[in-house]
Amino acid sequence: MTSVSASTSASASAFEYAPAPESRAIVDIAPSYGLFIDGEFTEAADGKVFKTVSPSTEEVLSEVAQAGADDIDRAVRAARKAFEKWSALPGAERAKYLFRIARIIQERSRELAVLETLDNGKPIRETRDADLPLVAAHFFYYAGWADKLDHAGFGRGGSTPRPLGVAGQIIPWNFPLLMLAWKIAPALATGNTVVLKPAETTPLSALFFADICRQAGLPKGVVNIVTGDGSTGAALVSHPGIDKVAFTGSTAVGKAIAREIAGTGKKATLELGGKGANIVFDDAPIDQAVEGIVTGIFFNQGQVCCAGSRLLVQESVQDELLDSLKRRLATLRVGDPLDKNTDLGAINSAEQLARITALADAGEAEGAERWSPACELPSSGYWFAPTLFTNVTQAHTIARDEIFGPVLSVLTFRTPEEAVAKANNTQYGLSAGIWTEKGSRILAVAGKLRAGVVWANTFNKFDPTSPFGGYKESGYGREGGRHGLEAYLDV
């Protein structure tokens, strides 16, 4: 199953890629999974279950337990009981478990990459070459911090930083295992215990991680995994035994969480939506910028909160850049995400595909000019061709709303001041990119952008040592780096 826009193009090469599928046999998916509470897999109290499907084929992968309020209570109680011993362990001892988890992730990385691709729909080369190395790196990084907390300057007035207690963590479906690592690794390093809820459409990698915790000998109750829909997450957030809430997801849900925990004393970090601006100046290296634009919006089918979904290009190079960008998009391969040649995989769910389609249609209806390369999409699964819009203004819906799909809106500017004004003209503030050969311009523009992360002559580069988070409706708090530790400490 493949869809190769380049092969149908008049400028296509004289050869085609041979299929290079990764084997599914490396992953053994059970027909059903329970909740992981207090070190054991268990059925939901009311016996409810739901199905998780592969977005590229609509095949049912497994049946998963739907946690209710009673299950959340069991998990929180298990985490509270485990907290007493886990938090009392010396940091060097906690580090040993984290190092062990990181090494097991490396050993099982091929298995986990295939699993993530099956359950999420993203290309295997992304899960294999980006997601899994970063997952292991986060556990290695925070393992190194576990015995250094007293010397990191967290304490006020000479006080010793202490763990908060039980962390309730809710992660999205776009980077299931990586978001798990972002949250669990710093929580455990600082002595907290965890109740984590993965997204309803991508629960499998979290359940496989539960098995890794057992394989690593992690004490029972330190990590608990509860699967379910939004009601499960709501029960977790509202449980009185939760001391800290960590959420990555939509701005609407983030606002609801903030309202729910207001006045309770619970700490929170919220990493929410984005509408990142990718700014290309007239002196930028065009070919390099085009690669960065493609990475910025088409990585993981654009289902990235910090995606560079708004391209701001200086008027004098607009035509040259768009011609080069369209030629590049005509070479992208859309199809079977398990094929190592695939550039764009499947959209995560029918619901997300419907949202992307509706917003793209709105862009066309409002007068923006739509373009996609010739692209034959697979007949089953959830697919959307790489798309760009020109003649876009700041008033267009596609320039304001987070689409969370492979859709790029192109706007123009004449001066750096105009670029900054347009980049900041959004309710979000998560990411931005700057493309120019002038270092002074990078520093001058970056300092004026209201974005948590600003990339220079690159995009979507992540490192466990670097903090990540946003401003305005992109949330508050930081994950990653030293900043990611403070969110789990009473300082």
Secondary structure, 3 states (H helix, E strand, C coil): CEEECHHHCCCCCCCCCCCCECCHHHCCCCCEECEEECCEEECCCCCCEEEEECCCCCCEEEEEECCCHHHHHHHHHHHHHHHHHHHHCCHHHHHHHHHHHHHHHHHCHHHHHHHHHHHHCCCHHHHHHHHHHHHHHHHHHHHHHCCCHHHCCCCCCCCCCEECCEEEEECCCCCHHHHHHHHHHHHHHCCCEEEEECCCCCCHHHHHHHHHHHHCCCCCCCEEECCCCHHHHHHHHHCCCCCEEEEECCHHHHHHHHHHHCCCCCEEEEECCCCCEEEECCCCCHHHHHHHHHHHHHHHHHCCCCCCCEEEEEHHHHHHHHHHHHHHHCCCEEECCCECCCCECCCCCHHHHHHHHHHHHHHHHCCCEEECCCCCCCCCCCCCCCEEEECCCCCCHHHHCCCCCCEEEEEEECCHHHHHHHHHCCCCCCEEEEECCCHHHHHHHHCCCCCCEEEECCCCCCCCCCCECCCHHHEECCECCCHHHHCCEEC
